[in-house]
Amino acid sequence: MTGEWAELAWDLVLKAHEELAVVGEDHPQVEVFWTGEDLPPYHRAAQAAATLLHRETG
């Protein structure tokens, strides 16, 4: 993804990372990927262990 949506996504990642640090997370990690993207094993493992914060339903 490129353009305005990609920029917004990365801005949200940065903001989430900063907020996690503010509330005391020692090593904040935020994972982002695009719908339909073929994920490598690392991302599939991260996704399996992650907490979903938002999902576009539109």
C-alpha positions, 0 to 999 in steps of 0.5 A: 500500500502506498500513498495517504493510507500507508502514511496514516497506517505508519503514523498510527503505528508510531503513536501506538508505540509511543503510547505503550511506552508512556504507560510503562511498556518496556519494549513496545511492539506494534505489528502492521500488515495489509489485508491479503498480504502473504505473511512470513512465519515471523508475522504469522507467529506474532499475529497468533500471539497478538491482541487485535486492537482494531479491524476494519469492517467496512 
